[in-house]
């Protein structure tokens, strides 16, 4: 029962993110004439792999991290209005028999452009799900899911590579801090386990890592102030 519920929750999140990206792209395409005289608009969608230092779960008896590192896969989207950037991020690590992670967050910050480079300084806020902490095929967790709020930050750069400006590579350094903590336990059971043992874990701490990004970007540049607007057919051109 637990695994179908996890899949259903993850698919709902992916659907919401995809709908937001599609709506933004449609808005940019429909508003071309009006935005030519307004702010520069753009949207980027990235997939990324993030080796992560993980100090978000500690063994209660020793204070040591339950797992010191893990790799996460994620998707991020950013919409920019001039140098203001807004967006969202979903990332995580699968946990078929335990130790799953899922993070859903919002992003806001500054994204200046210098040539083909875009620099990002972003704040992040959201929720992180811990699934079957300390779990394995021969153990029973006290709680299947634990959700904690978190805050974080991202600093990075992206480079436009293709001639049309759509293909992007980049990297982020990121850090997250859970807001609060809780205690869960896991009891070893099953064949070959003579005496059941219970291990307690403190959930809530820090994570940090580097995200290597690859994605697509679409921009709608504003018309320079010195460039006159196109005159309608049959009308004199304004100077």
JOBEL-V266289 format. One record per pair of residues at least 24 apart in sequence whose ideal C-beta (glycine too) atoms are under 10 Angstrom apart, sorted by sequence separation. I is the first residue (numbers start at 1). GAP is how many residues later the second one is. D is the distance in whole Angstrom. If there is no record, write none. Layout:
I_GAP_D, I_GAP_D
This chain:
21_24_6, 48_24_8, 49_24_6, 50_24_6, 84_24_8, 85_24_5, 87_24_10, 103_24_7, 104_24_8, 125_24_8, 126_24_6, 128_24_10, 151_24_10, 152_24_4, 153_24_9, 180_24_6, 181_24_7, 48_25_7, 49_25_8, 84_25_8, 85_25_7, 86_25_10, 102_25_9, 103_25_5, 104_25_8, 125_25_7, 126_25_8, 151_25_7, 152_25_7, 178_25_8, 179_25_8, 47_26_8, 48_26_5, 67_26_10, 83_26_9, 84_26_7, 85_26_4, 102_26_7, 103_26_7, 124_26_8, 125_26_5, 126_26_8, 150_26_5, 151_26_6, 152_26_10, 178_26_4, 18_27_10, 47_27_7, 48_27_8, 83_27_6, 84_27_8, 85_27_10, 101_27_7, 102_27_4, 124_27_7, 125_27_7, 150_27_6, 151_27_9, 177_27_9, 178_27_6, 17_28_9, 46_28_8, 47_28_6, 48_28_7, 79_28_10, 83_28_6, 101_28_7, 102_28_9, 123_28_8, 124_28_4, 149_28_10, 150_28_5, 151_28_7, 177_28_8, 178_28_8, 46_29_7, 47_29_8, 70_29_8, 72_29_7, 74_29_8, 76_29_9, 78_29_7, 82_29_9, 83_29_5, 100_29_8, 101_29_7, 102_29_7, 123_29_8, 124_29_6, 149_29_7, 150_29_6, 176_29_9, 177_29_6, 178_29_8, 45_30_7, 46_30_5, 72_30_10, 77_30_9, 78_30_10, 80_30_10, 81_30_10, 82_30_9, 83_30_8, 100_30_8, 101_30_7, 122_30_9, 123_30_6, 124_30_6, 148_30_5, 149_30_4, 150_30_9, 176_30_7, 177_30_8, 45_31_8, 46_31_8, 70_31_7, 72_31_8, 74_31_10, 76_31_7, 78_31_9, 80_31_5, 82_31_9, 99_31_9, 100_31_3, 122_31_7, 123_31_8, 148_31_7, 149_31_7, 175_31_7, 176_31_5, 177_31_10, 44_32_8, 45_32_5, 46_32_8, 67_32_7, 79_32_10, 80_32_10, 99_32_7, 100_32_6, 101_32_10, 121_32_8, 122_32_4, 148_32_6, 175_32_7, 176_32_7, 44_33_7, 45_33_8, 66_33_8, 78_33_7, 80_33_9, 85_33_9, 87_33_10, 89_33_9, 98_33_7, 99_33_7, 100_33_9, 121_33_8, 122_33_8, 148_33_7, 174_33_8, 175_33_4, 176_33_9, 43_34_7, 44_34_5, 95_34_10, 98_34_4, 99_34_7, 120_34_6, 121_34_6, 122_34_8, 148_34_7, 174_34_7, 175_34_8, 43_35_7, 44_35_8, 83_35_10, 85_35_7, 87_35_8, 89_35_7, 95_35_9, 96_35_10, 97_35_8, 98_35_7, 99_35_7, 100_35_8, 120_35_7, 121_35_9, 146_35_10, 147_35_10, 173_35_8, 174_35_6, 42_36_8, 43_36_5, 44_36_8, 83_36_10, 85_36_9, 86_36_9, 88_36_10, 90_36_9, 92_36_9, 95_36_5, 96_36_10, 98_36_7, 99_36_6, 119_36_8, 120_36_5, 146_36_6, 173_36_8, 174_36_8, 42_37_7, 43_37_8, 85_37_6, 87_37_10, 89_37_8, 91_37_10, 92_37_8, 94_37_9, 95_37_6, 98_37_2, 99_37_8, 119_37_7, 120_37_7, 146_37_10, 172_37_9, 173_37_6, 174_37_6, 41_38_8, 42_38_5, 80_38_8, 88_38_8, 93_38_10, 95_38_9, 97_38_6, 98_38_6, 118_38_9, 119_38_5, 120_38_7, 146_38_6, 172_38_7, 173_38_8, 41_39_7, 42_39_9, 52_39_9, 54_39_9, 92_39_9, 96_39_10, 97_39_6, 98_39_8, 118_39_7, 119_39_8, 143_39_8, 145_39_10, 171_39_6, 172_39_4, 40_40_7, 41_40_6, 42_40_10, 78_40_9, 80_40_10, 95_40_7, 97_40_5, 117_40_6, 118_40_5, 143_40_10, 144_40_10, 171_40_7, 172_40_9, 39_41_9, 40_41_8, 41_41_9, 44_41_9, 46_41_10, 48_41_9, 50_41_7, 52_41_8, 96_41_9, 97_41_9, 98_41_7, 117_41_7, 118_41_8, 142_41_9, 143_41_5, 170_41_9, 171_41_6, 172_41_7, 39_42_5, 40_42_5, 45_42_9, 49_42_10, 57_42_9, 78_42_8, 97_42_9, 116_42_9, 117_42_6, 118_42_8, 142_42_5, 143_42_8, 170_42_8, 171_42_6, 38_43_9, 39_43_5, 40_43_9, 42_43_9, 44_43_8, 46_43_9, 48_43_7, 50_43_10, 98_43_7, 102_43_9, 104_43_10, 114_43_10, 116_43_6, 117_43_8, 141_43_7, 142_43_4, 143_43_9, 169_43_8, 170_43_4, 38_44_9, 39_44_9, 43_44_9, 47_44_10, 57_44_10, 76_44_10, 78_44_8, 100_44_10, 105_44_10, 109_44_8, 115_44_9, 116_44_4, 141_44_7, 142_44_7, 169_44_7, 170_44_8, 39_45_9, 56_45_8, 100_45_9, 102_45_9, 105_45_7, 107_45_9, 109_45_8, 111_45_10, 113_45_10, 115_45_9, 116_45_8, 140_45_9, 141_45_5, 142_45_8, 168_45_7, 169_45_6, 170_45_8, 35_46_10, 76_46_10, 98_46_10, 105_46_9, 107_46_10, 109_46_9, 139_46_10, 140_46_7, 141_46_8, 168_46_7, 169_46_8, 54_47_8, 103_47_8, 105_47_7, 107_47_7, 111_47_9, 113_47_9, 139_47_5, 140_47_5, 167_47_8, 168_47_5, 170_47_10, 76_48_10, 128_48_7, 130_48_9, 139_48_6, 140_48_8, 167_48_8, 168_48_7, 52_49_9, 103_49_9, 105_49_10, 116_49_8, 133_49_10, 138_49_10, 139_49_5, 140_49_5, 166_49_9, 167_49_7, 168_49_5, 118_50_8, 120_50_8, 122_50_8, 124_50_7, 126_50_9, 128_50_7, 133_50_10, 134_50_8, 136_50_8, 138_50_6, 139_50_6, 140_50_9, 166_50_5, 167_50_8, 28_51_9, 119_51_10, 124_51_9, 125_51_10, 127_51_10, 128_51_10, 133_51_5, 134_51_8, 135_51_6, 138_51_6, 139_51_8, 166_51_6, 25_52_10, 27_52_9, 116_52_10, 118_52_8, 120_52_7, 122_52_9, 124_52_7, 127_52_10, 130_52_9, 132_52_9, 133_52_9, 134_52_4, 136_52_8, 138_52_4, 165_52_7, 166_52_6, 24_53_8, 117_53_9, 133_53_7, 134_53_10, 137_53_7, 138_53_8, 161_53_10, 164_53_10, 165_53_9, 166_53_9, 21_54_9, 24_54_10, 25_54_10, 125_54_9, 130_54_8, 132_54_8, 134_54_9, 136_54_9, 138_54_7, 139_54_9, 150_54_9, 152_54_10, 156_54_9, 162_54_9, 164_54_10, 165_54_6, 24_55_5, 138_55_6, 146_55_10, 148_55_7, 149_55_10, 150_55_10, 152_55_8, 153_55_10, 156_55_8, 158_55_7, 162_55_10, 21_56_5, 140_56_9, 142_56_9, 147_56_10, 148_56_6, 150_56_10, 152_56_9, 157_56_10, 158_56_10, 165_56_10, 18_57_9, 20_57_7, 139_57_9, 146_57_5, 148_57_10, 150_57_9, 154_57_8, 156_57_8, 158_57_8, 160_57_7, 17_58_7, 21_58_9, 139_58_9, 140_58_9, 142_58_9, 146_58_9, 17_59_9, 18_59_9, 20_59_9, 139_59_9, 142_59_10, 158_59_8, 160_59_9, 17_60_7, 139_60_9, 141_60_9, 143_60_9, 14_61_8, 13_62_10, 24_62_10, 24_63_9, 89_63_9, 66_64_10, 134_64_10, 89_65_8, 134_65_6, 21_66_9, 67_66_10, 133_66_10, 134_66_9, 20_67_9, 21_67_9, 44_67_9, 66_67_7, 67_67_10, 133_67_10, 134_67_5, 20_68_7, 66_68_6, 133_68_5, 42_69_9, 133_69_10, 134_69_10, 17_70_10, 133_70_6, 17_71_6, 42_71_9, 105_71_8, 130_71_9, 16_72_9, 17_72_9, 56_72_7, 17_73_6, 40_73_9, 57_73_7, 103_73_8, 130_73_5, 16_74_9, 44_74_8, 56_74_7, 130_74_9, 13_75_10, 59_75_8, 128_75_9, 14_76_7, 42_76_9, 44_76_10, 57_76_6, 128_76_9, 13_77_6, 56_77_10, 57_77_8, 76_78_9, 13_79_10, 128_79_8, 10_80_9, 78_80_9, 10_82_8, 89_83_10, 91_83_10, 10_84_9, 89_85_9, 17_87_9, 6_88_9, 16_88_9, 98_88_8, 6_89_8, 13_89_8, 57_89_10, 6_90_9, 10_90_10, 13_91_6, 3_92_9, 10_92_7, 56_92_8, 2_93_10, 3_93_7, 9_93_8, 3_94_9, 6_94_7, 10_94_10, 56_94_9, 9_95_10, 2_96_10, 6_96_8, 76_96_8, 3_97_10, 2_98_10, 74_98_10, 118_99_8, 74_100_10, 103_104_9, 101_106_9, 113_106_9, 46_112_8, 44_114_7, 44_116_10, 91_118_10, 10_119_10, 9_120_8, 56_120_8, 66_120_10, 91_120_8, 50_121_10, 56_121_9, 57_121_10, 9_122_10, 44_122_10, 46_122_7, 48_122_9, 50_122_8, 52_122_9, 53_122_9, 56_122_6, 89_122_9, 6_123_9, 42_123_10, 45_123_9, 46_123_9, 48_123_9, 55_123_10, 58_123_9, 60_123_6, 44_124_6, 46_124_7, 48_124_7, 50_124_7, 52_124_9, 57_124_10, 60_124_9, 6_125_7, 56_125_9, 60_125_9, 6_126_10, 44_126_9, 46_126_9, 48_126_10, 57_127_9, 3_128_10, 2_129_8, 2_130_8, 2_133_10, 66_133_9, 66_135_6, 72_135_9, 76_135_8, 9_136_9, 66_136_9, 66_137_9, 70_137_9, 72_137_7, 74_137_7, 76_137_7, 78_137_10, 80_137_10, 6_138_9, 61_138_8, 69_138_10, 71_138_9, 73_138_10, 77_138_9, 2_139_10, 5_139_9, 6_139_8, 60_139_8, 61_139_7, 63_139_8, 66_139_10, 70_139_9, 72_139_8, 74_139_9, 76_139_8, 78_139_9, 80_139_9, 5_140_9, 59_140_7, 60_140_4, 61_140_10, 65_140_8, 69_140_9, 75_140_9, 82_140_8, 59_141_8, 60_141_6, 65_141_10, 2_142_5, 58_142_10, 59_142_6, 60_142_5, 1_143_9, 2_143_9, 58_143_7, 59_143_8, 57_144_5, 58_144_5, 57_145_7, 58_145_9, 56_146_9, 57_146_5, 58_146_9, 56_147_7, 57_147_8, 58_147_7, 56_148_7, 57_148_7, 56_149_4, 55_150_5, 56_150_7, 57_150_10, 54_151_8, 55_151_5, 56_151_5, 54_152_8, 55_152_7, 53_153_8, 54_153_5, 55_153_8, 53_154_7, 54_154_9, 52_155_6, 53_155_5, 54_155_8, 52_156_7, 53_156_6, 50_157_10, 52_157_4, 53_157_10, 50_158_10, 51_158_6, 52_158_8, 50_159_5, 51_159_6, 52_159_9, 49_160_10, 50_160_7, 51_160_9, 49_161_9, 50_161_4, 51_161_8, 48_162_9, 49_162_7, 50_162_7, 48_163_4, 49_163_5, 50_163_9, 47_164_10, 48_164_6, 49_164_9, 46_165_8, 47_165_10, 48_165_4, 49_165_9, 46_166_10, 47_166_7, 48_166_7, 46_167_4, 47_167_6, 48_167_8, 46_168_7, 47_168_6, 44_169_9, 46_169_3, 47_169_10, 45_170_5, 46_170_8, 44_171_6, 45_171_6, 46_171_9, 44_172_7, 45_172_8, 43_173_9, 44_173_4, 45_173_9, 43_174_7, 44_174_8, 42_175_6, 43_175_6, 44_175_9, 42_176_6, 43_176_8, 41_177_9, 42_177_4, 43_177_9, 41_178_7, 42_178_7, 40_179_7, 41_179_5, 42_179_9, 40_180_7, 41_180_9, 39_181_9, 40_181_6, 41_181_8, 38_182_9, 40_182_5, 39_183_6, 36_184_8, 38_184_6, 35_185_5, 36_185_8, 37_185_7, 38_185_9, 35_186_9, 36_186_6, 37_186_6, 35_187_7, 36_187_5, 32_188_6, 35_188_9, 37_188_9, 29_189_9, 31_189_8, 28_190_7, 37_190_10, 28_191_9, 29_191_9, 36_191_9, 28_192_5, 37_192_8, 25_193_7, 36_193_8, 24_194_9, 36_194_10, 33_196_10, 33_197_10
